[in-house]
Amino acid sequence: MTTKAIAYLCSEYPAISHTFIYREIESLRKAGMIVHTASIHKPTNLSMMTSAEQLEAEHTMMVLSQSISSIIGAHLHCILKKPAGYLRMTAGALKLLTKGPKSPVKALAYFAEAGILLQWLHRLGITHIHEHFANPTAIVAMLMKTYGGISYSLSVHGPDIFYRVDSAMLEEKIKEAAFVRCISHYCLSQIMRISEPAKWHKLHIVRCGVNPDLYTVRTEPHNAIPNILCVGRLVPAKGQQILLEASILLKKRGIKFHLTFVGDGPDKNALEQFAVSSSLSGSVTFTGALGQDKVHSYYDNADLFVLASFAEGVPVVLMEAMAKEIPVISTRITGIPELIEHDHDGLLATPGDREDLALQIRKLLDNPDLRRELGQAGRKKVSSLYNQHINNQKMVNLFHMESQTS
């Protein structure tokens, strides 16, 4: 099987909150793929990332870091190489004034970015690019396909993209893609909802995953006061406010615990203020954003892991905790019940219900045997269905299939 080089395109890469993309790319490379990377924006919090991620950033094409002269040069290259293709791409960008973003500024930005990336791909001899999340960078990929000689594929996570199907041009992105990787059955169903049955053959379920050899079983921490861990961006969709409200109920009932939030985001100040005003400050710690090497120590010290989300795809942090045999609690939304079977390999609470969340947390705090049982079952689930290397081999197969049909 001849190895064909491909490119990965992200809005921000590497990103501290999307380490799984970096690990996915590394796994593909270990499987024999040649993968070049491009990022629209320069990564933030790069100093907090591992040395390997920092090195990856050095070898990643940073689109918006290009000079004006480089942008003009890239577009001149595209004009000279394929004038008709450049006209088609221009027409495609003009259509963005009346559909999708409907913004002259965004249309011009996507057009400029497409020219930069086309020159980069031509220099590397790459004809296929893969985009994560189906966000605006996928519009850039569509414009490149319009130019000609470039195909693209998508990884769709959801659920945010499913709330703005028209403005995100999701139906068009799927229609033009060589294939679409769906991370869950829920994700698949939402894409089937907006696409023609004749296009369903392009849809493939390839779950995200973790490396069980990297996320090994942690030693039982034996904390005098149980430590509850929540890892994720501090944003409304993650439900951290409900977790704090459930913690108030636990404290009123005399339950001892310490809750640690690892992550940063726009809700950080409000959550910290709420914890102080609710007399939880002594029982809650906010670490801010941390690199993956430091997050491991917080996993190792956790008695249980809680993610009270309102909207998610299938959170990789849950997989990481489960791989370490940490018992997990999350909510019955979107693709999470595909990862967690209630009372078998974790617990599920009703989303937005602080009483039910407090009940599930207390159930685990009161029962060490149940914590151990669910933790062991959780690792088995991740090792079999959410194993990064096994699942990424499916991506390798899809890329090779694409190269044979293009």
Residue pairs with C-beta under 8 A, 6 or more apart in sequence:
1 400
2 403
3 32
3 33
3 34
4 34
4 128
4 399
4 400
4 403
5 34
5 35
5 36
5 124
5 125
5 126
6 33
6 34
6 35
6 36
6 126
6 128
6 129
6 130
6 399
7 35
7 36
7 37
7 38
7 121
7 124
7 126
7 128
7 129
7 130
8 21
8 25
8 35
8 36
8 37
8 38
8 129
8 130
8 131
8 132
9 37
9 38
9 39
9 40
9 117
9 129
9 130
9 131
9 132
9 137
9 140
9 141
10 18
10 21
10 37
10 38
10 39
10 40
10 131
10 132
10 133
10 137
11 39
11 40
11 41
11 133
11 135
11 136
11 137
12 18
12 39
12 40
12 41
12 42
12 43
12 44
13 21
13 22
13 37
13 38
13 39
13 43
13 56
13 57
13 60
14 21
14 22
14 39
14 43
14 46
14 49
14 53
14 56
14 57
14 60
15 21
15 43
15 44
16 43
16 44
16 45
16 48
16 49
16 289
16 291
17 232
17 233
17 263
18 132
19 53
19 292
19 316
20 208
20 210
20 316
21 132
22 53
22 56
23 210
23 211
23 388
24 208
24 388
24 392
24 395
25 35
25 37
25 56
27 211
27 388
27 389
27 392
28 35
28 392
28 395
28 396
29 35
30 389
31 389
31 392
31 393
31 396
32 396
33 396
33 399
36 61
36 124
36 126
37 56
37 59
37 60
37 61
38 60
38 61
38 62
38 63
38 117
38 120
38 129
39 60
39 61
39 62
39 63
40 63
40 64
40 113
40 137
40 140
41 62
41 63
41 64
42 62
42 64
42 65
43 49
43 57
45 289
46 53
46 54
46 57
48 289
48 290
48 291
49 57
49 291
49 292
50 291
50 292
50 293
53 291
53 292
61 117
61 120
63 113
63 116
63 117
64 113
66 74
66 116
70 116
71 112
71 115
71 116
73 119
74 115
74 116
74 118
74 119
74 120
75 86
75 112
75 115
77 115
77 118
77 119
77 122
78 85
78 86
78 89
78 115
78 118
78 119
78 147
79 86
81 122
82 147
82 148
82 149
84 148
85 146
85 147
85 148
85 149
86 147
88 146
88 147
88 148
89 111
89 114
89 115
89 143
89 144
89 146
89 147
90 111
91 146
92 142
92 143
92 146
93 107
93 108
93 110
93 111
93 114
93 143
94 107
96 102
96 103
96 106
96 107
96 110
96 139
97 103
97 104
97 107
99 169
100 139
100 166
100 167
100 168
100 169
100 172
101 107
101 110
101 136
101 139
101 167
102 167
106 136
110 136
110 139
110 140
110 143
111 143
113 140
114 140
114 143
114 144
114 147
117 129
117 140
117 144
118 144
118 147
118 150
121 127
121 129
121 144
121 150
127 149
127 150
127 151
127 406
128 150
128 151
128 152
128 153
128 178
128 399
128 402
128 403
128 406
129 141
129 144
129 150
129 151
129 152
129 153
130 152
130 153
130 154
130 155
130 399
131 137
131 138
131 141
131 152
131 153
131 154
131 155
132 154
132 155
132 157
133 155
133 156
133 157
133 161
134 154
134 155
134 156
134 157
134 161
134 168
134 170
134 173
134 174
135 161
135 168
136 168
138 152
138 154
138 173
139 169
139 173
141 150
141 152
141 154
141 173
142 152
142 169
142 172
142 173
142 176
144 150
144 152
145 151
145 152
145 176
151 178
151 402
151 406
152 176
152 177
152 178
153 177
153 178
153 179
153 180
153 181
153 398
153 399
153 402
154 173
154 174
154 177
154 179
154 180
154 181
155 181
155 183
155 206
156 180
156 181
156 182
156 183
156 187
156 191
157 183
157 187
157 313
157 314
158 183
158 186
158 187
158 190
158 313
158 334
158 335
159 190
159 311
159 312
159 313
159 334
160 237
160 311
161 168
161 170
162 170
162 190
164 170
165 171
165 194
170 191
170 194
171 194
171 195
174 180
174 191
174 194
174 195
174 199
174 202
175 195
175 196
175 199
177 202
178 202
178 402
178 405
178 406
179 202
179 203
179 204
179 398
179 401
179 402
180 191
180 202
180 203
180 204
181 204
181 205
181 206
181 395
181 398
182 188
182 191
182 203
182 204
182 205
182 206
183 205
183 206
183 207
183 208
183 313
183 314
183 335
184 205
184 207
184 313
184 314
184 334
184 335
184 338
185 205
185 335
185 338
186 334
186 335
186 338
187 205
187 313
187 334
187 335
188 203
188 205
191 203
192 200
192 203
195 203
204 394
204 398
206 391
206 392
206 394
206 395
206 398
207 314
207 385
207 386
207 391
208 313
208 314
208 316
208 319
208 386
208 388
208 391
209 319
209 382
209 386
209 387
209 388
209 389
209 390
209 391
209 392
210 316
210 319
210 320
210 323
210 382
210 386
210 387
210 388
211 387
211 388
211 389
212 323
212 379
212 382
212 383
212 387
215 299
215 319
215 320
215 323
215 324
216 323
216 324
217 324
217 325
217 379
218 299
218 300
218 302
218 324
218 325
218 326
219 300
220 372
221 227
221 300
221 301
221 302
221 303
223 258
223 301
223 303
225 256
225 257
225 258
226 256
226 257
226 258
226 303
226 304
226 365
227 257
227 258
227 259
227 260
227 301
227 302
227 303
228 247
228 257
228 258
228 259
228 260
228 302
228 303
228 304
228 305
228 306
228 361
229 259
229 260
229 262
229 298
229 299
229 301
229 302
229 304
229 305
229 306
229 321
229 326
230 238
230 240
230 243
230 259
230 260
230 261
230 262
230 263
230 305
230 306
230 307
230 308
231 262
231 263
231 295
231 298
231 299
231 305
231 307
231 317
231 320
231 321
232 238
232 240
232 262
232 263
232 307
232 309
232 315
232 317
233 263
233 264
233 265
234 240
234 261
234 263
234 264
234 265
234 266
234 267
234 268
234 271
234 286
235 265
235 266
235 267
236 267
236 310
237 309
237 310
237 311
237 312
238 307
238 308
238 309
238 310
238 312
239 307
239 308
239 309
239 310
239 331
239 351
239 352
240 261
240 267
240 271
240 308
241 267
241 271
241 274
242 308
242 352
242 353
242 354
242 357
243 259
243 306
243 308
243 357
244 259
244 271
244 274
244 275
244 278
244 280
244 284
245 354
246 308
246 354
246 355
246 357
246 358
246 361
247 257
247 259
247 280
247 283
247 284
247 358
248 278
248 280
249 354
249 355
249 358
250 257
250 358
250 361
250 362
250 365
251 257
251 279
251 280
251 283
253 362
255 362
255 365
257 283
257 361
257 365
258 283
258 284
258 285
259 280
259 283
259 284
259 285
260 284
260 285
260 287
260 298
260 302
261 271
261 284
261 285
261 286
261 287
262 287
262 290
262 295
262 298
263 287
263 288
263 289
263 290
264 288
264 289
268 286
268 288
271 286
272 286
274 280
275 281
275 284
275 286
287 298
290 298
299 305
299 320
299 321
299 324
299 326
300 324
302 321
302 326
303 326
303 327
303 364
303 365
303 371
304 326
304 327
304 328
304 329
304 361
304 364
304 365
304 371
305 317
305 318
305 321
305 326
305 327
305 328
305 329
306 328
306 329
306 330
306 357
306 361
307 315
307 317
307 318
307 328
307 329
307 330
307 331
308 329
308 330
308 331
308 349
308 351
308 357
309 315
309 330
309 331
309 333
309 336
309 351
310 331
310 333
310 351
310 352
311 333
311 334
312 333
312 334
312 335
312 336
313 334
313 335
314 334
314 335
314 336
314 338
314 339
315 330
315 336
318 328
318 330
318 336
318 339
318 340
318 346
319 339
319 382
319 386
321 328
321 378
322 328
322 339
322 345
322 346
322 375
322 378
322 379
322 381
322 382
322 386
323 378
323 379
323 382
323 383
324 379
325 372
325 375
325 376
325 378
325 379
326 375
326 378
327 346
327 347
327 364
327 370
327 371
327 372
327 374
327 375
327 378
328 340
328 346
328 347
328 374
328 378
329 346
329 347
329 348
329 349
329 357
329 360
329 361
329 364
330 336
330 340
330 346
330 347
330 348
330 349
331 348
331 349
331 350
331 351
331 357
332 342
332 348
332 349
332 350
332 351
333 351
336 348
337 348
339 346
339 381
339 386
340 346
340 347
340 348
340 378
341 381
342 348
344 374
344 377
345 374
345 377
345 378
345 380
345 381
346 374
346 377
346 378
347 360
347 363
347 364
347 374
348 360
349 356
349 357
349 359
349 360
350 356
350 357
363 370
364 370
364 371
364 374
